[in-house]
Amino acid sequence: MTKRDGERPAKRDEKAPPTLQEDLERELGKLGLDSPGRIIEEFELLTISDDATFLAREIAKKVKDRLAHFVQLLEELLAPNADLSAMNECNFFSESERAGIGKAFRELMSVLRGFTMADVEGNEDAYRAFLKECLPRWAAQKPFLATVTKRLHEDWSKAEPLQGEHGYFG
């Protein structure tokens, strides 16, 4: 703030408080993980409130939310609900491909339940332990998820009639 706003200007020798980016890098550094900048970008961690008191918890929530999105996608491929997209997408994959989808689903569900365990404990160390375990497991699943999502994208552009397109006439 300026003098006009009634605030004193900061002294030149006073150290500015750390930025959110710096706080996030320091928090992720405690986990011993590579590429904190990539993690910050991938999980949109700069959208966390600057004054978050429990930074590890806020990071863990962001990570959990992103992973939950992919778990839901995989679940719909394994057990489609009655909507048109899910009924068609499950047919894009063979039985053996669905077995791989099931394996990825189980892995990511295990990761999400790790968040649930940390949430029950409710302390920063539990959230850090979750992140330390979760982020490498997530990174290991990304190539498979990229293959699945690419396949979904490509198969939708094929000109085949939609299963269930005409709805229920019962």
Backbone as a chain_set.jsonl record, in Angstrom:
{"seq": "MTKRDGERPAKRDEKAPPTLQEDLERELGKLGLDSPGRIIEEFELLTISDDATFLAREIAKKVKDRLAHFVQLLEELLAPNADLSAMNECNFFSESERAGIGKAFRELMSVLRGFTMADVEGNEDAYRAFLKECLPRWAAQKPFLATVTKRLHEDWSKAEPLQGEHGYFG", "coords": {"N": [[0.837, -1.178, 0.0], [0.342, 2.302, -0.442], [1.576, 5.468, 0.871], [-0.521, 7.189, 0.673], [-2.76, 5.619, 1.141], [-2.749, 5.417, 3.815], [-0.977, 3.672, 4.934], [2.234, 2.707, 6.088], [5.14, 2.705, 4.085], [6.947, -0.288, 3.318], [9.967, -1.064, 4.995], [13.145, -0.963, 3.452], [14.918, -2.915, 4.258], [13.357, -4.87, 5.335], [12.224, -8.143, 5.025], [10.283, -9.493, 2.433], [7.214, -11.304, 2.764], [7.026, -14.844, 2.057], [6.022, -15.96, -1.198], [3.058, -17.624, -2.467], [3.845, -19.514, -4.352], [6.495, -19.995, -3.537], [6.021, -21.014, -0.969], [4.624, -23.356, -1.664], [6.58, -24.728, -3.151], [8.455, -25.145, -1.125], [6.952, -26.761, 0.636], [6.41, -29.02, -1.002], [9.013, -29.739, -1.408], [9.692, -30.828, 1.042], [8.76, -33.353, 0.758], [10.505, -34.642, -0.845], [10.204, -34.933, -3.583], [10.589, -34.935, -7.151], [10.566, -32.199, -9.464], [8.821, -29.936, -8.42], [7.647, -27.669, -9.576], [6.31, -28.665, -11.835], [4.395, -30.244, -10.599], [2.978, -28.302, -9.198], [1.88, -26.888, -11.339], [0.447, -28.934, -12.745], [-1.548, -29.768, -10.937], [-2.825, -27.432, -10.435], [-2.101, -25.791, -8.243], [-1.616, -23.182, -7.54], [-4.025, -22.007, -7.239], [-4.829, -22.292, -4.712], [-5.732, -20.749, -1.659], [-3.93, -17.878, -0.65], [-3.554, -17.527, 2.06], [-3.749, -19.979, 3.267], [-3.775, -22.083, 5.993], [-3.198, -24.749, 6.493], [-1.281, -26.123, 4.518], [-0.335, -28.565, 3.363], [-2.639, -30.128, 3.564], [-4.376, -28.721, 1.858], [-3.048, -29.008, -0.588], [-3.186, -31.795, -0.852], [-5.964, -32.12, -1.1], [-6.43, -30.913, -3.597], [-4.984, -32.648, -5.259], [-6.361, -35.032, -4.782], [-8.906, -34.359, -5.833], [-8.361, -34.123, -8.585], [-7.493, -36.73, -9.228], [-9.819, -38.134, -8.595], [-11.5, -37.441, -10.674], [-10.44, -38.925, -12.82], [-10.743, -41.491, -11.83], [-13.521, -41.673, -11.84], [-14.0, -41.593, -14.609], [-12.773, -44.024, -15.43], [-14.327, -45.817, -13.976], [-16.827, -45.517, -15.195], [-16.258, -46.671, -17.627], [-15.953, -49.284, -16.921], [-18.322, -50.006, -15.586], [-20.847, -48.947, -16.948], [-23.225, -46.294, -16.66], [-26.633, -45.422, -17.386], [-26.395, -43.486, -19.361], [-25.94, -42.107, -22.649], [-23.286, -41.64, -23.604], [-21.624, -43.162, -21.864], [-22.619, -45.762, -22.278], [-21.827, -46.245, -24.877], [-19.038, -45.782, -24.866], [-17.977, -47.839, -23.283], [-18.002, -49.945, -25.011], [-15.936, -49.441, -26.712], [-13.681, -50.74, -26.008], [-11.917, -53.835, -25.737], [-12.386, -57.003, -23.968], [-9.927, -57.733, -22.784], [-8.644, -55.269, -22.77], [-10.316, -53.904, -21.056], [-9.681, -55.23, -18.749], [-7.182, -54.149, -18.143], [-7.999, -51.553, -17.691], [-9.491, -51.988, -15.419], [-7.467, -52.692, -13.643], [-6.028, -50.268, -13.479], [-8.042, -48.695, -12.396], [-8.39, -49.899, -9.85], [-5.882, -49.324, -8.75], [-5.881, -46.495, -8.667], [-8.112, -46.086, -7.027], [-7.145, -47.151, -4.671], [-5.198, -45.254, -4.12], [-6.854, -43.001, -3.723], [-8.202, -43.818, -1.423], [-6.141, -43.678, 0.315], [-6.009, -40.945, 0.699], [-8.394, -40.657, 2.096], [-7.754, -41.993, 4.462], [-5.753, -40.257, 5.415], [-7.312, -38.03, 5.79], [-8.952, -38.851, 7.864], [-7.101, -38.982, 9.95], [-6.292, -36.32, 9.901], [-4.111, -34.514, 10.154], [-1.203, -32.536, 9.313], [1.105, -34.086, 8.836], [0.034, -36.579, 8.113], [-1.228, -35.913, 5.711], [1.001, -35.188, 4.229], [2.303, -37.662, 4.102], [0.441, -39.061, 2.575], [0.651, -37.601, 0.138], [3.31, -38.096, -0.528], [3.276, -40.821, -1.072], [1.245, -40.967, -2.972], [1.767, -39.262, -5.283], [3.955, -40.382, -6.875], [2.719, -42.813, -7.595], [0.52, -41.911, -9.042], [1.88, -40.684, -11.191], [2.909, -42.963, -12.398], [0.616, -44.087, -13.477], [-0.233, -42.321, -15.414], [0.728, -42.637, -18.189], [-0.79, -44.866, -19.09], [-3.398, -43.868, -18.737], [-3.31, -41.795, -20.56], [-3.264, -43.241, -22.924], [-5.795, -44.478, -22.827], [-7.536, -42.233, -22.829], [-6.853, -41.067, -25.251], [-7.696, -43.047, -26.988], [-10.47, -43.002, -26.484], [-11.067, -40.459, -27.467], [-10.382, -40.745, -30.194], [-12.075, -42.875, -31.009], [-14.619, -41.767, -30.82], [-14.748, -40.209, -33.055], [-15.193, -41.891, -35.144], [-17.427, -42.994, -37.656], [-19.919, -44.534, -36.676], [-23.056, -46.087, -35.899], [-24.754, -44.974, -32.968], [-25.031, -46.785, -29.975], [-28.068, -47.322, -28.396], [-29.093, -44.891, -29.136], [-31.668, -44.156, -29.86], [-33.125, -44.252, -27.589], [-35.373, -45.352, -24.949], [-38.145, -47.238, -25.756], [-40.007, -48.808, -24.545]], "CA": [[0.0, 0.0, 0.0], [1.086, 3.557, -0.506], [1.348, 6.392, 1.973], [-1.833, 7.78, 0.478], [-3.752, 4.72, 1.72], [-2.616, 5.432, 5.26], [-0.031, 2.645, 5.364], [3.647, 3.045, 5.963], [5.834, 1.849, 3.127], [7.823, -1.278, 3.949], [11.375, -0.695, 5.029], [13.913, -1.665, 2.43], [15.625, -4.061, 4.812], [12.398, -5.887, 5.753], [12.076, -9.214, 4.045], [8.905, -9.709, 2.016], [6.751, -12.654, 3.096], [7.149, -15.737, 0.905], [4.862, -16.063, -2.079], [2.423, -18.942, -2.46], [4.719, -20.381, -5.144], [7.624, -20.363, -2.676], [5.486, -21.89, 0.083], [4.326, -24.652, -2.278], [7.856, -25.377, -3.465], [9.037, -25.588, 0.143], [6.136, -27.876, 1.139], [6.674, -30.179, -1.857], [10.409, -30.108, -1.159], [9.714, -31.676, 2.235], [8.395, -34.703, 0.354], [11.602, -35.219, -1.612], [9.73, -35.259, -4.932], [11.165, -34.174, -8.255], [9.727, -31.28, -10.254], [7.694, -29.29, -7.738], [6.984, -26.75, -10.502], [5.393, -29.454, -12.659], [3.286, -30.647, -9.72], [2.202, -27.088, -8.942], [1.109, -26.601, -12.551], [-0.466, -30.032, -13.075], [-2.67, -29.832, -10.001], [-3.338, -26.066, -10.287], [-1.937, -25.492, -6.823], [-1.599, -21.739, -7.302], [-5.394, -21.553, -6.952], [-5.018, -22.402, -3.259], [-5.733, -19.449, -1.002], [-2.612, -17.436, -0.168], [-3.465, -17.583, 3.52], [-4.084, -21.326, 3.735], [-3.021, -22.439, 7.192], [-2.793, -26.149, 6.397], [-0.906, -26.195, 3.104], [-0.29, -29.966, 2.918], [-4.035, -30.556, 3.411], [-4.924, -28.087, 0.656], [-2.419, -29.672, -1.737], [-3.754, -33.146, -0.922], [-7.332, -32.002, -1.621], [-6.334, -30.65, -5.038], [-4.541, -33.886, -5.886], [-7.492, -35.97, -4.68], [-9.956, -33.954, -6.766], [-7.943, -34.461, -9.955], [-7.507, -38.183, -9.365], [-11.214, -38.588, -8.551], [-12.025, -37.254, -12.028], [-10.012, -40.056, -13.642], [-11.39, -42.686, -11.273], [-14.892, -41.677, -12.346], [-13.929, -41.967, -16.018], [-12.506, -45.457, -15.515], [-15.487, -46.532, -13.44], [-17.878, -45.507, -16.219], [-15.876, -47.622, -18.67], [-16.118, -50.635, -16.37], [-19.725, -50.211, -15.201], [-21.51, -47.75, -17.47], [-24.587, -45.981, -16.234], [-27.571, -45.477, -18.507], [-26.325, -42.384, -20.319], [-25.542, -42.474, -24.003], [-21.832, -41.672, -23.774], [-21.049, -44.297, -21.13], [-23.013, -47.021, -22.915], [-21.036, -46.415, -26.092], [-17.601, -45.828, -24.574], [-17.56, -49.131, -22.746], [-17.846, -50.847, -26.149], [-14.738, -49.088, -27.466], [-12.564, -51.53, -25.5], [-12.095, -55.287, -25.659], [-12.345, -57.55, -22.602], [-8.562, -57.653, -22.245], [-8.373, -53.855, -22.493], [-11.068, -53.547, -19.838], [-8.931, -55.755, -17.596], [-6.183, -53.118, -17.838], [-8.742, -50.423, -17.114], [-9.817, -52.4, -14.053], [-6.236, -52.614, -12.843], [-5.766, -48.84, -13.225], [-9.1, -48.248, -11.488], [-8.056, -50.371, -8.495], [-4.706, -48.579, -8.286], [-6.269, -45.13, -8.322], [-8.997, -46.144, -5.858], [-6.261, -47.345, -3.521], [-4.605, -43.939, -3.856], [-7.889, -42.146, -3.138], [-8.461, -44.249, -0.042], [-5.031, -43.126, 1.101], [-6.446, -39.608, 1.108], [-9.419, -40.832, 3.124], [-7.047, -42.308, 5.712], [-5.119, -39.022, 5.886], [-8.391, -37.151, 6.223], [-9.381, -39.322, 9.181], [-6.089, -38.51, 10.908], [-6.499, -34.878, 9.911], [-2.964, -33.668, 10.492], [-0.335, -32.236, 8.17], [2.001, -35.22, 8.554], [-0.732, -37.604, 7.398], [-1.411, -35.441, 4.339], [2.314, -35.294, 3.565], [2.531, -39.088, 3.816], [-0.422, -39.359, 1.427], [1.234, -37.017, -1.069], [4.575, -38.776, -0.84], [2.918, -42.11, -1.679], [0.306, -40.787, -4.078], [2.25, -38.613, -6.502], [4.64, -41.33, -7.771], [1.739, -43.791, -8.114], [-0.223, -41.19, -10.078], [2.772, -40.531, -12.35], [3.022, -44.27, -13.047], [-0.639, -44.377, -14.165], [-0.515, -41.34, -16.457], [0.856, -43.13, -19.571], [-1.945, -45.702, -19.418], [-4.556, -42.99, -18.851], [-3.169, -41.08, -21.824], [-3.673, -44.184, -23.965], [-7.249, -44.647, -22.736], [-8.229, -41.013, -23.251], [-6.622, -40.915, -26.689], [-8.586, -44.016, -27.633], [-11.824, -42.463, -26.387], [-11.146, -39.331, -28.397], [-10.347, -41.25, -31.575], [-13.232, -43.71, -31.318], [-15.809, -40.945, -30.988], [-14.785, -39.601, -34.388], [-15.572, -42.907, -36.129], [-18.831, -42.853, -38.042], [-20.699, -45.748, -36.416], [-24.298, -45.732, -35.199], [-24.669, -44.972, -31.51], [-25.85, -47.777, -29.272], [-29.024, -46.686, -27.492], [-29.343, -43.534, -29.578], [-33.091, -43.878, -29.982], [-33.73, -44.231, -26.265], [-36.236, -46.436, -24.501], [-39.49, -47.151, -26.307], [-40.693, -49.857, -23.862]], "C": [[0.88, 1.239, 0.0], [0.798, 4.394, 0.724], [-0.058, 6.996, 1.9], [-2.927, 6.925, 1.111], [-3.654, 4.656, 3.237], [-1.664, 4.377, 5.792], [1.388, 3.171, 5.214], [4.263, 2.166, 4.888], [6.761, 0.895, 3.868], [9.253, -0.766, 3.922], [12.114, -1.529, 4.01], [14.596, -2.906, 2.986], [14.67, -5.144, 5.34], [12.24, -6.914, 4.638], [10.599, -9.403, 3.731], [8.487, -11.122, 2.41], [6.859, -13.548, 1.853], [5.853, -15.762, 0.087], [4.263, -17.457, -1.952], [3.294, -19.937, -3.221], [5.885, -20.877, -4.279], [7.166, -21.308, -1.562], [5.206, -23.289, -0.468], [5.609, -25.413, -2.594], [8.521, -25.91, -2.197], [8.282, -26.805, 0.687], [6.398, -29.138, 0.32], [8.112, -30.655, -1.702], [10.56, -31.003, 0.064], [9.428, -33.134, 1.892], [9.496, -35.395, -0.442], [11.206, -35.608, -3.027], [10.418, -34.377, -5.964], [10.111, -33.242, -8.844], [8.566, -30.659, -9.5], [6.942, -28.326, -8.65], [5.972, -27.464, -11.381], [4.172, -29.856, -11.845], [2.378, -29.451, -9.445], [1.321, -26.771, -10.142], [0.053, -27.673, -12.819], [-1.714, -30.04, -12.196], [-3.256, -28.448, -9.678], [-3.246, -25.582, -8.838], [-1.887, -23.994, -6.528], [-2.999, -21.165, -7.107], [-5.74, -21.717, -5.468], [-4.943, -20.996, -2.665], [-4.349, -19.127, -0.449], [-2.454, -17.596, 1.336], [-3.87, -18.946, 4.081], [-3.181, -21.702, 4.905], [-2.446, -23.84, 7.09], [-2.478, -26.468, 4.935], [-0.867, -27.634, 2.6], [-1.707, -30.492, 2.695], [-4.627, -29.978, 2.124], [-4.332, -28.701, -0.616], [-3.044, -31.046, -1.928], [-5.176, -33.107, -1.485], [-7.323, -31.775, -3.129], [-5.951, -31.924, -5.794], [-5.688, -34.889, -5.899], [-8.581, -35.634, -5.689], [-9.599, -34.323, -8.204], [-7.985, -35.974, -10.175], [-8.931, -38.726, -9.38], [-11.874, -38.452, -9.921], [-11.673, -38.457, -12.906], [-10.594, -41.377, -13.127], [-12.811, -42.792, -11.799], [-14.922, -42.085, -13.819], [-13.728, -43.472, -16.174], [-13.695, -46.278, -15.032], [-16.616, -46.595, -14.47], [-17.543, -46.452, -17.366], [-16.095, -49.059, -18.211], [-17.577, -50.969, -16.071], [-20.525, -48.997, -15.655], [-22.899, -47.551, -16.882], [-25.453, -45.899, -17.495], [-27.458, -44.29, -19.456], [-25.655, -42.82, -21.612], [-24.03, -42.582, -24.161], [-21.219, -42.888, -23.08], [-21.385, -45.625, -21.786], [-22.183, -47.288, -24.174], [-19.552, -46.571, -25.785], [-17.158, -47.181, -24.04], [-17.352, -50.145, -23.871], [-16.63, -50.522, -27.013], [-13.573, -50.011, -27.121], [-12.919, -53.016, -25.464], [-12.067, -55.726, -24.199], [-10.947, -57.431, -22.006], [-8.181, -56.203, -21.946], [-9.114, -53.4, -21.239], [-10.394, -54.107, -18.587], [-7.848, -54.766, -17.18], [-6.818, -51.891, -17.209], [-9.104, -50.742, -15.667], [-8.62, -52.313, -13.133], [-5.915, -51.155, -12.493], [-6.794, -48.272, -12.249], [-8.78, -48.648, -10.048], [-6.871, -49.592, -7.918], [-5.104, -47.168, -7.845], [-7.254, -45.087, -7.154], [-8.184, -46.339, -4.584], [-5.618, -46.012, -3.124], [-5.634, -43.025, -3.187], [-8.221, -42.542, -1.704], [-7.311, -43.855, 0.878], [-5.35, -41.715, 1.563], [-7.474, -39.716, 2.226], [-8.769, -41.135, 4.477], [-6.382, -41.052, 6.286], [-6.165, -38.066, 6.43], [-8.919, -37.556, 7.594], [-8.386, -38.848, 10.246], [-6.136, -36.999, 11.039], [-5.325, -34.027, 10.335], [-2.028, -33.551, 9.286], [0.609, -33.389, 7.839], [1.29, -36.326, 7.791], [-0.953, -37.191, 5.944], [-0.097, -35.492, 3.567], [2.618, -36.747, 3.208], [1.685, -39.525, 2.626], [0.22, -38.852, 0.146], [2.503, -37.739, -1.495], [4.313, -40.139, -1.508], [2.143, -41.913, -2.976], [0.955, -40.288, -5.358], [3.069, -39.54, -7.402], [3.695, -42.377, -8.364], [0.895, -43.164, -9.221], [0.625, -41.071, -11.344], [2.906, -41.847, -13.112], [1.767, -44.618, -13.846], [-0.896, -43.454, -15.363], [-0.319, -41.871, -17.88], [-0.327, -44.007, -19.993], [-3.192, -44.843, -19.609], [-4.505, -42.178, -20.144], [-3.608, -41.966, -22.99], [-5.186, -44.342, -23.992], [-7.964, -43.406, -23.261], [-8.024, -40.738, -24.73], [-7.555, -41.838, -27.465], [-10.027, -43.522, -27.602], [-12.025, -41.331, -27.399], [-11.23, -39.814, -29.841], [-11.612, -42.037, -31.923], [-14.517, -42.906, -31.473], [-15.879, -40.346, -32.389], [-15.078, -40.615, -35.489], [-17.063, -42.809, -36.396], [-19.563, -44.182, -37.897], [-21.972, -45.341, -35.695], [-24.119, -45.853, -33.681], [-25.58, -46.045, -30.929], [-26.773, -47.025, -28.323], [-29.429, -45.288, -27.911], [-30.832, -43.183, -29.607], [-33.83, -43.944, -28.651], [-34.632, -45.429, -26.009], [-37.642, -46.233, -25.046], [-40.452, -48.126, -25.629], [-42.087, -49.685, -23.589]], "O": [[2.04, 1.19, 0.409], [-0.093, 4.086, 1.514], [-0.69, 7.274, 2.919], [-3.931, 7.466, 1.576], [-4.403, 3.914, 3.874], [-1.561, 4.209, 7.007], [1.687, 3.972, 4.329], [3.928, 0.985, 4.797], [7.298, 1.235, 4.922], [9.69, -0.127, 2.965], [11.743, -2.671, 3.74], [14.829, -3.861, 2.244], [15.119, -6.216, 5.746], [12.138, -6.569, 3.461], [9.765, -9.466, 4.634], [9.308, -12.038, 2.395], [6.789, -13.057, 0.726], [4.754, -15.605, 0.617], [4.886, -18.361, -1.396], [3.463, -21.076, -2.784], [6.212, -22.063, -4.302], [7.848, -22.285, -1.253], [5.514, -24.288, 0.182], [5.705, -26.612, -2.331], [9.087, -27.003, -2.202], [8.899, -27.767, 1.145], [6.587, -30.213, 0.889], [8.394, -31.844, -1.849], [11.458, -31.844, 0.115], [9.803, -34.04, 2.637], [9.426, -36.6, -0.684], [11.803, -36.511, -3.612], [10.779, -33.232, -5.69], [8.91, -33.486, -8.725], [7.418, -30.84, -9.905], [5.727, -28.177, -8.519], [4.894, -26.932, -11.645], [3.046, -29.813, -12.342], [1.154, -29.578, -9.457], [0.15, -26.426, -9.984], [-1.104, -27.353, -13.089], [-2.816, -30.295, -12.682], [-4.074, -28.308, -8.769], [-4.202, -25.033, -8.29], [-2.094, -23.583, -5.386], [-3.149, -19.973, -6.841], [-6.821, -21.322, -5.03], [-4.171, -20.159, -3.132], [-3.684, -19.98, 0.14], [-1.342, -17.78, 1.831], [-4.285, -19.049, 5.236], [-1.956, -21.639, 4.797], [-1.332, -24.092, 7.548], [-3.311, -27.016, 4.214], [-1.333, -27.895, 1.49], [-1.948, -31.225, 1.736], [-5.309, -30.687, 1.384], [-5.041, -28.89, -1.605], [-3.395, -31.419, -3.047], [-5.549, -33.978, -2.271], [-8.116, -32.373, -3.855], [-6.524, -32.234, -6.838], [-5.951, -35.523, -6.922], [-9.125, -36.531, -6.333], [-10.456, -34.788, -8.955], [-8.467, -36.436, -11.209], [-9.22, -39.679, -10.103], [-12.72, -39.269, -10.284], [-12.519, -38.95, -13.652], [-10.899, -42.272, -13.915], [-13.259, -43.878, -12.165], [-15.795, -42.851, -14.224], [-14.426, -44.12, -16.954], [-14.026, -47.311, -15.615], [-17.284, -47.622, -14.596], [-18.448, -46.981, -18.013], [-16.387, -49.94, -19.019], [-18.012, -52.1, -16.284], [-20.846, -48.122, -14.851], [-23.64, -48.504, -16.64], [-25.001, -46.288, -18.571], [-28.344, -44.098, -20.288], [-24.897, -43.79, -21.641], [-23.542, -43.522, -24.79], [-20.377, -43.57, -23.664], [-20.542, -46.52, -21.848], [-21.879, -48.438, -24.488], [-18.881, -47.409, -26.388], [-16.046, -47.617, -24.334], [-16.603, -51.107, -23.7], [-16.329, -51.258, -27.953], [-12.585, -50.063, -27.854], [-14.059, -53.396, -25.199], [-11.767, -54.934, -23.306], [-10.802, -57.064, -20.84], [-7.473, -55.937, -20.975], [-8.595, -52.603, -20.457], [-10.514, -53.539, -17.501], [-7.62, -54.566, -15.987], [-6.249, -51.269, -16.311], [-9.032, -49.875, -14.796], [-8.743, -51.907, -11.977], [-5.573, -50.846, -11.352], [-6.457, -47.465, -11.383], [-8.888, -47.831, -9.134], [-6.863, -49.246, -6.736], [-4.704, -46.71, -6.775], [-7.23, -44.14, -6.368], [-8.498, -45.76, -3.544], [-5.51, -45.691, -1.941], [-5.325, -42.354, -2.202], [-8.492, -41.681, -0.867], [-7.498, -43.716, 2.087], [-5.006, -41.328, 2.68], [-7.43, -38.954, 3.191], [-9.182, -40.601, 5.506], [-6.439, -40.81, 7.492], [-5.927, -37.372, 7.419], [-9.292, -36.699, 8.395], [-8.783, -38.373, 11.31], [-6.034, -36.457, 12.14], [-5.52, -32.918, 10.832], [-2.069, -34.369, 8.367], [0.881, -33.639, 6.665], [1.884, -36.948, 6.91], [-0.874, -38.027, 5.044], [-0.089, -35.805, 2.377], [3.135, -37.025, 2.126], [2.154, -40.271, 1.767], [0.323, -39.595, -0.83], [2.734, -37.961, -2.684], [5.052, -40.548, -2.404], [2.37, -42.619, -3.959], [0.709, -40.851, -6.425], [2.888, -39.488, -8.618], [3.862, -42.779, -9.515], [0.593, -43.816, -10.221], [0.138, -41.331, -12.444], [3.005, -41.845, -14.339], [1.853, -45.38, -14.809], [-1.701, -43.786, -16.233], [-1.155, -41.573, -18.733], [-0.808, -43.903, -21.122], [-3.96, -45.067, -20.545], [-5.541, -41.906, -20.751], [-4.247, -41.493, -23.929], [-5.793, -44.34, -25.063], [-8.899, -43.519, -24.053], [-8.925, -40.229, -25.396], [-8.131, -41.444, -28.479], [-10.732, -43.62, -28.607], [-13.04, -41.274, -28.093], [-12.06, -39.336, -30.614], [-12.158, -41.88, -33.015], [-15.42, -43.33, -32.195], [-16.966, -40.01, -32.86], [-15.201, -40.236, -36.654], [-17.859, -42.572, -35.488], [-19.798, -44.876, -38.886], [-21.976, -44.355, -34.957], [-23.414, -46.737, -33.194], [-26.734, -46.194, -31.331], [-26.321, -46.19, -27.539], [-30.047, -44.566, -27.129], [-31.201, -42.027, -29.398], [-35.038, -43.713, -28.601], [-34.64, -46.394, -26.773], [-38.258, -45.189, -24.829], [-41.592, -48.269, -26.073], [-42.714, -50.567, -23.002]]}, "num_chains": 1, "name": "protein.A"}
